[in-house]
Amino acid sequence: MTPLHFSYHSAFIISIMGLSLHRTHLISTLLCLESMMLSLFIALTMWPTQLQTPSLMLTPMLMLSFSACEAGMGLSLLVASSRTHGSDQLQNLNLLQC
């Protein structure tokens, strides 16, 4: 495993650990999801350059657009939940209540 691959894998694993360990606030969960998407974006960006294939250059841009949509949706959910529940703590959010 090259140092470049090790850094991608370690960044992804650290963000998964952060997602599983820090489940108190919605903003920390969203930050961990964004760091996962950022590590995947960097890995997908460097992968075609390592393989020297131009056919896979569209994949990182597609993933970046999905990541931007995910970030916008997450921030809108954060604003909506903080307006209705008063905070962004995940224990206050009960999805079974209407």
C-alpha contacts under 8 A as a table, 3 or more apart, distances in Angstrom:
res1	aa1	res2	aa2	distance
1	M	5	H	6.19
1	M	6	F	6.50
2	T	5	H	5.31
2	T	6	F	6.24
3	P	6	F	4.90
3	P	7	S	6.14
4	L	7	S	5.25
4	L	8	Y	6.49
5	H	8	Y	5.16
5	H	9	H	6.16
6	F	9	H	5.16
6	F	10	S	5.91
7	S	10	S	5.12
7	S	11	A	6.02
8	Y	11	A	5.29
8	Y	12	F	6.24
8	Y	39	S	6.03
8	Y	40	L	7.62
8	Y	42	I	7.77
8	Y	43	A	6.32
9	H	12	F	5.17
9	H	13	I	6.06
10	S	13	I	5.04
10	S	14	I	5.96
11	A	14	I	5.18
11	A	15	S	6.22
11	A	35	S	7.86
11	A	36	M	7.55
11	A	39	S	6.27
12	F	15	S	5.20
12	F	16	I	6.26
12	F	35	S	7.52
12	F	36	M	5.44
12	F	39	S	5.96
12	F	40	L	7.50
13	I	16	I	5.03
13	I	17	M	6.14
14	I	17	M	5.05
14	I	18	G	6.11
15	S	18	G	4.92
15	S	19	L	6.09
15	S	32	C	5.26
15	S	33	L	7.29
15	S	35	S	6.10
15	S	36	M	5.73
16	I	19	L	4.96
16	I	20	S	6.20
16	I	32	C	7.12
16	I	36	M	7.24
17	M	20	S	5.11
17	M	21	L	5.94
18	G	21	L	5.18
18	G	22	H	5.59
18	G	29	T	7.98
18	G	32	C	6.18
19	L	22	H	5.76
19	L	23	R	6.70
19	L	28	S	7.79
19	L	29	T	5.74
19	L	32	C	5.46
19	L	33	L	7.25
20	S	23	R	6.59
22	H	25	H	7.57
22	H	28	S	6.82
22	H	29	T	7.07
23	R	26	L	7.40
23	R	28	S	7.33
23	R	29	T	6.41
23	R	90	L	6.94
24	T	28	S	7.64
24	T	89	Q	5.56
24	T	90	L	5.65
24	T	91	Q	7.08
25	H	28	S	5.55
25	H	29	T	6.64
25	H	88	D	5.48
25	H	89	Q	4.30
25	H	90	L	5.49
26	L	29	T	5.10
26	L	30	L	6.21
26	L	78	L	6.82
26	L	88	D	5.40
26	L	89	Q	6.03
26	L	90	L	5.93
27	I	30	L	5.04
27	I	31	L	6.15
27	I	78	L	7.25
27	I	88	D	7.11
28	S	31	L	5.02
28	S	32	C	6.25
29	T	32	C	5.20
29	T	33	L	6.31
30	L	33	L	5.04
30	L	34	E	6.17
30	L	71	A	7.70
30	L	74	G	6.69
31	L	34	E	5.02
31	L	35	S	6.19
32	C	35	S	5.09
32	C	36	M	6.27
33	L	36	M	5.09
33	L	37	M	6.29
34	E	37	M	5.02
34	E	38	L	6.05
34	E	67	S	7.53
34	E	71	A	7.32
35	S	38	L	4.92
35	S	39	S	6.15
36	M	39	S	5.28
36	M	40	L	6.25
37	M	40	L	5.08
37	M	41	F	6.00
37	M	67	S	6.55
38	L	41	F	4.97
38	L	42	I	6.19
39	S	42	I	5.21
39	S	43	A	6.15
40	L	43	A	5.04
40	L	44	L	6.04
41	F	44	L	5.13
41	F	45	T	6.01
41	F	60	P	5.83
41	F	63	M	6.82
41	F	64	L	6.85
42	I	45	T	5.01
42	I	46	M	6.20
43	A	46	M	5.30
43	A	47	W	6.02
44	L	47	W	5.17
44	L	48	P	7.24
44	L	59	T	7.24
44	L	60	P	5.67
45	T	48	P	6.58
45	T	49	T	7.40
45	T	57	M	7.36
45	T	60	P	5.70
46	M	49	T	5.31
46	M	50	Q	6.25
47	W	50	Q	5.22
47	W	51	L	6.30
48	P	51	L	5.00
48	P	52	Q	5.55
48	P	53	T	5.32
48	P	54	P	6.64
48	P	55	S	7.93
48	P	56	L	5.91
48	P	57	M	6.60
49	T	52	Q	4.80
49	T	53	T	6.77
49	T	54	P	7.96
53	T	56	L	6.53
53	T	57	M	8.00
54	P	57	M	5.66
55	S	58	L	7.37
56	L	59	T	5.77
57	M	60	P	6.54
57	M	61	M	7.64
58	L	61	M	5.46
58	L	62	L	6.37
59	T	62	L	5.16
59	T	63	M	6.24
60	P	63	M	5.02
60	P	64	L	5.99
61	M	64	L	4.94
61	M	65	S	6.25
62	L	65	S	5.25
62	L	66	F	6.40
63	M	66	F	5.07
63	M	67	S	6.06
64	L	67	S	4.94
64	L	68	A	6.19
65	S	68	A	5.10
65	S	69	C	6.31
66	F	69	C	5.07
66	F	70	E	6.11
67	S	70	E	4.96
67	S	71	A	6.11
68	A	71	A	5.09
68	A	72	G	6.20
69	C	72	G	5.16
69	C	73	M	6.14
70	E	73	M	5.14
70	E	74	G	6.00
71	A	74	G	5.04
71	A	75	L	6.13
72	G	75	L	5.24
72	G	76	S	6.20
73	M	76	S	5.14
73	M	77	L	6.18
74	G	77	L	5.09
74	G	78	L	6.12
75	L	78	L	4.87
75	L	79	V	6.22
76	S	79	V	5.15
76	S	80	A	6.10
77	L	80	A	5.04
77	L	81	S	5.93
78	L	81	S	5.28
78	L	82	S	6.05
78	L	88	D	6.67
79	V	82	S	5.21
79	V	83	R	6.14
80	A	83	R	5.20
80	A	84	T	6.26
81	S	84	T	5.20
81	S	85	H	5.64
81	S	86	G	7.32
81	S	87	S	7.19
81	S	88	D	6.55
81	S	93	L	7.75
82	S	85	H	5.35
82	S	86	G	4.75
82	S	87	S	4.65
82	S	88	D	5.40
83	R	86	G	5.56
83	R	87	S	7.60
85	H	88	D	7.66
85	H	92	N	7.11
85	H	93	L	7.43
87	S	92	N	7.84
88	D	92	N	7.81
89	Q	92	N	5.74
89	Q	93	L	7.20
90	L	93	L	5.32
91	Q	94	N	7.37
94	N	97	Q	5.89
95	L	98	C	7.47
